[in-house]
């Protein structure tokens, strides 16, 4: 009996990973293909996946579109290419006329080659912006003052707040005041506090929990919390024998443990469950793109209610989508720098297993969470391909820059050597990331 659920989880993880990777690779390679076509470069093959061909068809332009058996990437093979890595086929090139040579990647003008190679990462960034724009535009922003749409289930008796209540004050303090964060941080923790609300046109007082109780809204894949069995919707009511009424209290207790097991009492479906969880060290990004090492169990929290939202303008959503994409790229670069300088653990780099698990977790969390993960992963793939490493798009762009300055491309021998070195570097990085998936806690 135990094998079937495990097998099902593995298949679900693989399916989510293949779907996520296939979408991102298809967009990336289509960027190369369509800009090449616009630039007068002919594509012989557009392949989603590697290895034996499962399905193929040839379009009216003579391009073979195919799906291959190994769904771990894809490629566009242009006219005159010796292989999927765009190596030059000298024998074919020498037999082509000047007009035909212009339709090859290697015989096209420098601007056409530069545009074609740049288009792959660019389309990844465009996909991310499109996804985040859609999420921001459809989800909207919380109204101010906030209005309760629904209340989360909590183990506290005496809650008199109701859906539809507009929150005006917390313990007599205006919700929109500039110092609300400082006020809430200084507020004495309690099971229930007093809210001033507008209900049915009248201003009344009602009882409710702390604004941010220790209710779990997400559990990080592979985290100490996930391994211990914590799930979304759990409410942590005590930690190491101390009552917990807000999430900040739990953070303090977990941080003070310095990795020693923390005993938690959790309320789930009207039952109280006990857990003992050993926090793990994690490097957390800060607003200035630096990192801070903390002890974590891998959970996040939210408000005790779901607020109503208002749809924002499309231009605002686009601006937020661009900003989100930029933030992901900047944080990724910062993370790599901090790992390279050993300021944070190299375990922050995930390999295919970690990405597959994250894909599965996001798919399980819902379509919006999964699409948001696609946006994040698309930015990461676009950025990775811009690294100036031979084999990657960034390496080709470096070759083009060299050609623009010197007046001719690197020799075929130099290109072969650099491509081999680049391939070794990429394979080494993949092996390192895979070892992180297996060995890191």
C-alpha positions, 0 to 999 in steps of 0.5 A: 500500500505504501508504494502506490502513494509514493509512486503517485507522488513521484509521477506527479512531481515528474509531470509538473516538472516536464510541463513547467520545463516544456513551456519555458523551453518552447517559449525560449526556442520559439524566440530564436525561431521567429526572430531568425525567420524575420531576419531571413535565417531558415530553421531546419528543425524545431525540437521540443526534447532530445533523442528519438522523435515521437512526433514530427511534421514539416510546415510549408517553409520546410521547417521540421517541428518535432517532439522528442522522447527526452523532455529535458530541453529543446533546440532550433537547428538552423540551415548550415548548422552541424548540430543543435549547438549551432556549430558550423557545417563547413562542408554544407556551407561550401556547397551553398550559393551566396543567396542560400548562404545568407539563409544560414546562421553563419552566413547571415549578417552580424545583426541578424545573428545577434538578434536571433540569439538574443531573442531566446532569453528575451522571450523568457523575460517577456513570458515572465512579465506577461505572467506576472502582469496577468497575476497582478491584474487579475488578483487586484490589490487589497482595499483600504481600509481592508474589508473581510471577505472570509475568516480562516478557521482558528482555535480561538473562542469568542471571535465576533468579527464577520465577513463584510466587516471593514476594519477601521481600528485595532485596539483604538489605533487607526489602521491606515496610520503610518506607524501601524507596523510599529504599533502592531509589533509593540502590541501585547500578544493575546488570543483576542483583541478589540477591532473597531469595524464598520458593519451595516453602516454602523461603527461597532467593536468586535473581537478577533485574533492578532492580525498575523496569527501563526496560521500556515499559508505555505510550506516550503518543499523539502523544508523541516516543516514539510518533512515533519508533516506540517500542512497549509491551514495548520495553526501553531498554538504553542512552541516549547511550552509557550503560547503563540498568538502571533507568528512573530513569537514563533520566529523568535522561539525558532531562532533562539533554538539554533537548530535544536528541536522545537516542540510545537502544538498544532491545531488541525481540523479541531484536533491538537497535534504535537510535533518536534521539528529541528530548524535548518539554517537558511540564507534569506534575501534582504531588500538590498539583495544581501543575505541573512542567515536564519534558523527556519522550519520552512513555513509562512503565515498570513492574516487571519482573514482573506481581504477583498480586493480591487482590480488595478489598472493594466498599466500598473499591473504591467509596471509591477510585472516588469518590476517583479521580473527585474527583482527575480533577476537581481536577486538571482545574480546577488545569490550567485555572487554571495555563493561564489564569495562563500558568504552564503551556503552553496546549498541555496542552488537547486538542481533538477530534483529541487526544481521538480519538487518545487514544480510539484508543490506549486502545481499542488497549491493551485493554478495561480501558484504554478503559473507564478512559478513558471514566471519565476523559472522563466526569468531564471532560464533567460538569465542563465542563458545570458551568462558568457559561457560558450554553448549558452546564448551569452557565449555566442553573443560574446563571439559576436561582440569579438567579431564586431570589434576584430572584423572576423569571427574566432577561428573554427578551431578556437570555437570548437575548443571554447565550446568544449570548455563551455560544455564541461563547465555547464555539465559540472555546474549541473552535477554540482546542483544535482549533488546539492539536491541529494546531499543538502539538508 
